Amino acid sequence: MDSFKAMLYTFARIGLMLLLDIFGMFTGAVLFPGLASLVPSNGSRVGEGGKMTVSGVKAFFTNPIVGSVIGFIIMTAILVWIFYDDGKKHAAYEEWSWENILIILVLMLMAAFVPTIFRESFKESATMTVFYNGLYYPLSWLCDGVGTGLTRSYRDNDPTGLGLPYTIGVLVGNGIQLSLCFAAYVTSFKLYVKKHPVILKAMSDDEELVEEAEEE
């Protein structure tokens, strides 16, 4: 993969990750809680024998932490599938380079992480509160509770989630996602080469030609 293609690929994957953040928020904060409307509202939270009853199910569907986890799972699954497909395509077109992909994933991680550094600068703005809580909704279950509701205040005194600092939570969450993406990419490449071993030979020949040209 040449530098121009790598640049386009990087911007495309950063944009994709941001779009999947929004899609994860939509899934976890809108679609998943919407299932609660299909459940009757009567009943107690816990029934006989400690079994969850109707209102307990509704509370589960409308719990913002659960919605955040659902958004995280959906976002991660789509990202992993896309990078798995990329690994197969790059192998087929003989554009394999794990170094390039690793650099691109690091750039994606930085693009997701850097905005969190400035979050405190906008804590008085309701608009920016909604922006940050919406953009990082799929990761809010890792954080200190901020973001578990789209309009939740930065100064909320009743934090939920795992309680990680906001920047660390985002770094850990995206780090897990992108690590899985890298593993999927490499696995896809190896499986494709196993089925088409001639590709590996062609790549080896290309590397030898490059080395010879450099020596000359």
Helices and strands as residue ranges (DSSP letters): H 3-26, I 27-31, H 32-34, G 35-38, G 48-50, H 54-62, H 64-92, H 98-117, G 119-122, H 126-135, G 137-142, H 166-195, H 198-215
